[in-house]
Amino acid sequence: MVDVIRMIAYLSRTMVDVIRMNAYLSRMMIDASRTIAYMCRMMVDAIRMIAYVCRTMVDASRTIAYMGCMKGKTPQIPEKQTIAYLISVAGQLYVAIIIAFLIGKYLMHGEASKGEPSKNRP
């Protein structure tokens, strides 16, 4: 009879340990879900910024095309026109890359002061 009581006590302690482990794992899953939600918000913000940069580039391309219709504003020789177009597009890409670089730096390190998780931190 004593052995049965000891076995029941042992099983009860084991069940308590299993319940504690389940609670711990549940907390870990909640924290992981919060981290994933935060990362998704960052990705949405980055996609919005990319869309904004793309819209700006489209507007710049339209401006370049409009200016190409106006005589005297762009070179009249085809080779020089091509070079002018390439330089203008390269300038737009340069600005877009710099802005994307700065936004990436902000997203990676800007929220670190608020206690949000960061990939670069151990």
Helices and strands as residue ranges (DSSP letters): H 2-69, H 78-109, G 112-114
